[in-house]
Amino acid sequence: MRIHTRVIGGLLVTALFTQLTACGTLFFPERRGQIEGRIDPVVAALDAIGILFFVVPGLIAFAIDFATGAIYLPGGKTAQLAPEDLPKVVDAYGKIDPAKLKALIQVQTGHSLPLDDPRLIQHSGSVEQLTAYGLRPAA
């Protein structure tokens, strides 16, 4: 009977430990640092099971997974160009050449992006940003 109690106690401690460290953070540590995306149903279900059996640790697991970003599915990757690569994609008038930008992105990431996609969000910079990178603004 004493061994049976120790086994149950060990299982209970293990279950509480995994819920306190959060399922997504424990099982998918490479996902930490994401700030948005689609929620992984496996991680959400494991956290929900934690709520069913242990309410407070389950809520803590959800909070940790959302705070670390481990609850989100991977794939929301971003990339930035180095400042020294910017002059390669800017034409003589200070405007970005879409063909050169597409070629540079394909070389650095290996992905060919459709720059004429209507979902593409373009941000314009200020004169101060251009001069900070050593570029002259268009007149």
trRosetta pair geometry for C-beta under 8 A, 3 or more apart (Angstrom, degrees):
i j d omega theta_ij theta_ji phi_ij phi_ji
1 4 5.5 -53 -153 33 37 117
1 5 6.6 38 151 -19 67 103
2 5 5.8 -53 -153 34 34 111
2 6 6.6 32 151 -17 65 106
3 6 5.6 -55 -149 38 35 112
3 7 6.3 37 153 -22 67 104
4 7 5.9 -52 -148 33 30 111
4 8 6.5 26 155 -14 63 107
5 8 5.9 -56 -147 39 31 109
5 9 6.1 31 154 -18 65 110
6 9 5.5 -55 -143 40 31 113
6 10 6.1 34 156 -21 65 106
7 10 5.7 -53 -146 36 29 112
7 11 6.4 28 154 -16 63 106
8 11 5.8 -54 -147 38 31 110
8 12 6.3 32 153 -20 64 107
9 12 5.6 -55 -146 37 30 113
9 13 6.3 30 156 -18 65 105
10 13 5.8 -53 -145 37 30 109
10 14 6.3 31 155 -18 64 107
11 14 5.7 -55 -146 38 31 112
11 15 6.2 31 156 -19 65 107
12 15 5.8 -53 -145 37 29 110
12 16 6.3 26 157 -15 64 107
13 16 5.9 -56 -146 40 29 109
13 17 6.2 32 154 -23 64 108
14 17 5.7 -54 -145 35 29 112
14 18 6.5 24 158 -15 64 105
15 18 6.1 -56 -147 37 29 105
15 19 6.4 22 156 -13 63 110
15 53 7.3 -58 163 113 137 146
15 54 7.3 144 132 -13 107 137
16 19 5.8 -61 -147 41 31 108
16 20 6.1 29 157 -19 68 110
16 54 6.4 158 -103 -114 78 173
16 57 5.7 -132 -145 -89 69 164
17 20 5.9 -57 -143 38 28 108
17 21 6.4 14 161 -7 64 110
18 21 6.1 -62 -143 45 29 101
18 23 6.8 45 160 -89 95 68
18 26 6.1 -98 -148 33 76 175
19 22 7.5 35 -175 -80 33 32
19 23 7.5 -5 -108 -46 49 83
19 50 4.2 148 -127 -137 116 127
19 54 5.8 121 97 69 172 130
19 57 3.8 68 119 146 125 118
19 58 6.0 -50 -161 -73 125 51
19 60 7.1 88 144 68 84 101
19 61 4.9 -80 -168 -53 65 129
20 57 5.3 -65 -65 -140 70 104
20 60 6.0 -2 -127 103 56 138
20 61 7.2 -84 -81 -69 13 83
21 25 6.1 -131 154 86 75 114
21 26 4.9 83 113 -66 114 114
21 61 7.8 22 72 -110 33 85
21 64 7.3 -139 172 123 28 166
22 25 4.1 59 83 21 112 113
22 26 6.3 168 84 -13 55 91
22 47 7.2 3 -149 -98 75 107
22 60 7.3 -120 -68 125 88 72
22 61 4.3 150 -110 -148 64 66
22 62 7.7 -170 -125 -26 103 15
22 63 7.9 -118 -89 67 126 56
22 64 3.6 -136 -47 86 143 124
22 65 4.7 -176 -175 -51 127 81
22 68 7.2 154 87 22 156 131
22 70 6.8 118 126 65 124 136
23 26 5.9 -67 -145 41 24 106
23 27 5.8 -3 170 2 67 117
23 43 5.4 171 100 -146 110 72
23 46 3.8 137 -134 111 171 132
23 47 5.5 -132 21 -59 121 73
23 50 7.2 -154 -33 -29 113 131
23 61 5.9 48 -5 -174 81 126
23 65 6.8 -7 54 -75 73 132
24 27 6.3 -62 -127 49 24 94
24 28 5.4 -38 -168 45 65 107
24 31 6.5 -71 172 75 102 137
24 40 6.8 135 -109 54 118 131
24 43 3.9 40 -75 -146 103 138
24 46 7.8 157 -45 65 68 125
24 47 7.4 -22 -16 -48 98 116
24 65 4.1 87 37 -130 125 112
24 68 7.4 176 100 76 107 115
24 70 3.4 151 130 124 106 103
24 71 4.7 -134 -30 -76 169 53
25 28 7.5 -57 -95 63 11 66
25 29 6.6 47 -177 -98 52 65
25 32 6.5 59 -126 -80 80 108
25 64 5.6 -64 -13 138 143 112
25 65 6.0 -135 -26 -93 90 64
25 68 5.1 69 -93 57 111 160
25 70 4.5 -180 -71 10 56 164
26 29 7.5 -11 -152 -59 12 87
27 43 7.3 -160 57 -98 125 93
27 46 7.8 78 -2 47 145 173
28 31 4.4 24 134 4 113 120
28 40 7.7 89 8 12 162 172
28 43 7.1 -69 17 -78 129 129
28 70 5.5 151 80 -163 98 98
29 32 5.9 -20 -170 -11 54 114
29 70 7.4 -29 -107 -112 29 127
30 74 7.5 1 110 -87 102 135
31 34 5.9 -41 177 -2 76 123
31 68 7.9 86 103 125 82 98
31 69 6.3 -147 144 117 82 82
31 70 4.5 108 89 -130 111 59
31 71 8.0 173 130 13 138 20
31 72 6.6 179 -179 67 119 73
31 74 5.8 -115 -104 -70 94 91
32 68 4.6 -48 -130 171 90 106
32 69 5.9 110 -153 62 35 94
32 70 5.4 -12 -78 -66 65 94
33 68 7.4 -23 -34 178 39 67
33 69 5.5 -86 64 54 18 142
34 37 5.7 -30 168 1 134 128
34 69 3.4 169 60 169 67 126
34 70 7.6 137 33 -66 105 27
34 72 4.6 -121 109 62 141 133
34 74 7.6 -142 -66 -107 146 55
34 76 6.1 99 -146 60 114 120
35 69 5.9 -52 -65 -98 31 129
36 72 6.7 130 150 -109 18 155
36 76 6.6 -158 84 -173 71 171
37 69 8.0 76 21 -166 113 94
37 72 3.6 97 62 -175 113 124
37 73 5.7 -139 142 54 124 69
37 74 7.8 0 179 -109 167 11
37 75 6.8 132 -145 62 131 85
37 76 4.3 -129 -86 -22 113 137
38 72 6.6 114 65 -156 38 77
38 73 4.8 -9 75 25 93 120
39 43 7.5 -125 178 68 78 105
39 44 5.5 55 154 -51 118 131
39 71 5.6 -15 -141 144 84 100
39 72 6.3 -64 -99 -102 43 54
39 73 7.3 70 125 -17 7 86
40 43 4.3 61 85 16 112 108
40 44 6.5 170 87 -11 57 87
40 71 6.0 -152 33 178 92 49
40 72 6.6 113 -18 174 90 10
40 73 4.8 136 -74 -69 84 73
41 44 5.5 -57 -141 43 35 112
41 45 5.9 38 159 -24 69 106
42 45 5.9 -55 -147 35 26 110
42 46 6.5 24 154 -16 62 106
43 46 5.8 -54 -147 37 32 110
43 47 6.3 30 154 -16 65 106
43 65 6.1 161 161 -153 123 147
43 70 6.8 -170 -145 128 155 83
43 71 5.0 -165 112 -130 137 63
44 47 5.8 -56 -147 40 31 110
44 48 6.2 34 152 -23 65 107
44 71 6.4 78 -66 -161 77 109
45 48 5.4 -53 -145 36 32 114
45 49 6.5 38 153 -23 64 99
46 49 5.7 -46 -150 29 33 113
46 50 6.8 39 148 -20 60 101
46 61 7.8 -110 118 155 86 144
47 50 5.4 -50 -159 31 37 118
47 51 6.9 39 145 -20 65 98
47 58 6.2 119 176 -165 63 77
47 61 4.6 -169 -129 113 89 115
47 62 4.8 113 173 -73 138 75
47 65 6.1 -93 -75 7 143 149
47 71 7.4 -18 -19 -109 148 117
48 51 5.4 -47 -153 30 40 113
48 52 6.7 45 147 -23 66 99
48 58 7.2 57 -140 -168 15 124
49 52 5.5 -48 -151 30 37 115
49 53 6.6 13 159 0 68 107
49 58 7.5 -159 86 -116 38 121
50 53 6.5 -68 -145 48 28 93
50 54 5.9 -45 -175 58 69 90
50 57 5.8 -106 179 109 112 89
50 58 3.2 162 115 -103 86 83
50 61 4.9 48 79 23 165 150
50 62 8.0 -167 72 -32 124 83
51 54 7.6 -82 -114 74 16 48
51 55 5.9 39 -158 -125 62 51
51 58 3.2 -172 -66 132 51 150
51 59 6.4 83 -103 -51 97 65
51 62 7.4 20 -57 -28 116 123
52 58 7.1 124 13 -85 45 161
53 58 7.3 133 53 -52 68 124
54 57 4.3 6 120 41 123 112
54 58 5.6 150 83 -25 69 92
55 58 5.9 -65 -147 37 21 112
55 59 6.4 18 160 -16 62 107
56 59 5.9 -54 -147 36 31 109
56 60 6.4 31 154 -18 64 106
57 60 5.4 -54 -146 38 36 114
57 61 6.3 44 152 -26 67 101
58 61 5.5 -48 -149 30 33 115
58 62 6.7 33 152 -16 63 100
59 62 5.7 -49 -151 35 35 111
59 63 6.3 35 151 -19 65 106
60 63 5.5 -54 -147 38 33 113
60 64 6.2 32 155 -19 67 105
61 64 5.9 -54 -145 37 29 108
61 65 6.2 26 157 -17 64 109
62 65 5.9 -59 -145 39 28 109
62 66 6.3 21 160 -12 65 108
62 71 7.7 39 -147 -79 57 147
63 66 6.1 -59 -147 41 27 105
63 67 6.0 24 157 -19 65 113
64 67 5.7 -58 -141 40 29 110
64 68 6.0 11 165 -5 67 111
64 70 7.8 -7 128 36 79 121
65 68 6.4 -61 -137 46 24 97
65 70 5.0 -94 -143 70 71 93
65 71 3.9 84 150 -52 111 103
66 69 7.6 32 -173 -74 28 34
66 71 5.7 -16 -74 16 54 138
69 72 5.6 -38 -176 20 73 116
72 76 7.1 -31 147 12 133 130
74 77 8.0 26 177 -47 82 93
79 105 7.7 129 87 -139 135 88
79 108 7.1 156 165 119 144 120
79 109 5.8 -134 -14 -81 172 126
81 85 4.8 -119 -178 78 103 122
81 86 6.2 123 120 -70 129 72
81 89 7.6 -61 -145 8 168 140
81 104 7.0 30 -114 136 124 133
81 108 7.6 168 -108 9 74 170
82 85 4.8 90 62 1 82 105
82 86 7.9 -126 97 -23 49 79
83 86 5.7 -30 -161 -3 44 119
83 133 5.0 -145 -157 -131 104 100
83 134 8.0 99 162 20 108 102
84 87 7.6 -40 -175 18 42 100
85 88 5.5 -48 -172 24 61 121
85 89 7.2 36 144 -8 80 105
85 104 6.3 133 171 -163 122 137
85 108 7.9 18 -139 -62 167 142
86 89 6.4 -73 -157 41 40 97
86 90 6.2 27 157 -18 77 116
86 133 5.4 -3 62 164 157 142
86 135 6.5 -87 126 -49 122 131
87 90 5.8 -64 -136 39 37 108
87 134 7.2 -42 -60 95 119 105
87 135 6.5 -173 -89 -89 79 97
88 100 6.4 -163 139 169 75 123
88 104 6.2 126 105 -86 125 134
89 96 5.6 9 137 -149 102 83
89 97 5.8 -148 -174 47 61 83
89 100 4.5 175 -124 111 65 111
89 101 4.6 75 -152 -76 134 73
89 104 5.7 -75 -68 -2 117 148
90 94 6.2 -11 -176 -143 116 33
90 95 7.0 148 -152 73 71 25
90 96 6.0 -48 -97 -94 63 53
90 97 7.1 159 -123 -2 12 86
90 135 5.8 17 83 -136 175 135
91 94 7.4 -53 71 16 67 17
91 95 5.4 -12 41 63 107 79
91 96 7.7 139 -1 -141 84 6
91 97 4.9 103 -48 -54 101 106
91 100 8.0 158 -62 12 80 142
93 138 4.7 40 161 -118 75 117
94 130 6.8 23 -157 -150 115 149
94 135 6.5 123 -130 157 87 108
94 136 6.1 -103 -83 96 115 63
94 137 5.3 80 -154 -164 161 29
94 138 3.4 -150 55 -46 121 81
95 138 6.1 26 -43 -52 79 148
96 100 7.9 -139 -179 66 66 103
96 101 5.7 35 171 -52 109 133
97 100 4.1 54 88 17 114 112
97 101 6.5 170 85 -15 57 86
98 101 5.5 -56 -142 39 33 114
98 102 6.1 36 158 -22 67 105
98 115 4.9 171 -166 120 112 153
98 116 8.0 73 172 -59 152 76
99 102 5.8 -51 -147 34 29 111
99 103 6.5 28 153 -17 62 106
100 103 5.7 -54 -148 38 33 111
100 104 6.3 33 154 -20 66 106
101 104 5.8 -55 -146 37 30 110
101 105 6.3 29 155 -17 64 106
101 115 6.8 100 89 -97 114 151
102 105 5.9 -55 -147 37 29 110
102 106 6.3 29 154 -19 63 108
102 112 7.2 39 -179 -154 99 71
102 113 6.3 -141 -130 62 82 83
102 115 5.3 -105 -74 -21 110 129
103 106 5.7 -57 -148 37 30 111
103 107 6.4 30 154 -20 65 105
104 107 5.8 -53 -147 35 31 110
104 108 6.2 15 160 -7 66 111
105 108 6.2 -64 -141 45 28 101
105 109 5.7 -18 176 21 68 116
105 111 6.9 -53 145 75 97 81
105 113 5.6 -30 115 14 148 120
106 109 7.0 -70 -120 56 18 81
106 110 7.0 44 -171 -127 54 12
106 111 6.6 -123 -113 78 59 34
106 112 5.1 23 -102 -90 115 66
106 113 7.6 -144 -64 8 79 75
113 117 7.8 -86 170 1 82 126
114 117 4.5 94 100 -43 105 102
114 120 7.8 -136 101 -51 73 124
115 120 6.4 72 -156 -104 47 167
116 120 7.7 -175 140 6 4 141
117 120 4.7 113 74 -31 87 100
125 129 4.0 -104 180 75 120 142
125 130 6.1 136 107 -48 126 81
126 129 5.0 103 55 3 72 99
126 130 7.4 -135 99 -2 43 86
127 130 5.7 -55 -152 36 36 112
127 131 6.3 28 155 -13 69 107
127 137 4.7 -31 -126 -60 86 155
128 131 6.0 -58 -145 41 30 105
128 132 6.3 37 154 -27 64 106
129 132 5.6 -51 -148 30 31 116
129 133 6.8 15 158 -5 63 106
130 133 6.2 -70 -157 44 30 99
130 135 4.4 -87 -173 80 85 103
130 136 7.1 32 145 162 119 5
130 137 4.9 120 80 -73 155 82
131 134 7.4 52 -169 -76 36 17
131 135 7.1 -107 -77 62 29 58
131 136 7.6 46 -93 -106 73 41
131 137 7.1 -43 -48 -28 87 99
